[in-house]
Amino acid sequence: MESTELVAFNIIASVGTARSSYIAAIDAASEKDFDGAEKLIAEGQDAFNQGHEAHAKLLTAMAQGETVTMDLLLTHAEDQLMSAEAFGILAEKFVNLYKKLK
């Protein structure tokens, strides 16, 4: 398994990209660019899935008895993961709302 620090950085980078895509999707929808918004949400989901997969590998390693040190960096990575997930849910709701308002 990769070091916990490297996995944490991978999670942070992936979900940061996801969150940026979700915010850009909301912006696109506000400009009535719904195709662009849907594309950005899909890109965000791909990036989010990469971060989620890295996190799942950590959990699997821990379940198999490997030591995973919970430090500030990993705590930050998990916080960013949860934040990106919430942004994804909200982005989809905002895009749908903008579609209804057009």
Secondary structure, DSSP 8 states (H G I E B T S, - for coil): ---HHHHHHHHHHHHHHHHHHHHHHHHHHHTT-HHHHHHHHHHHHHHHHHHHHHHHHHHHHHHTT------HHHHHHHHHHHHHHHHHHHHHHHHHHHHHH-
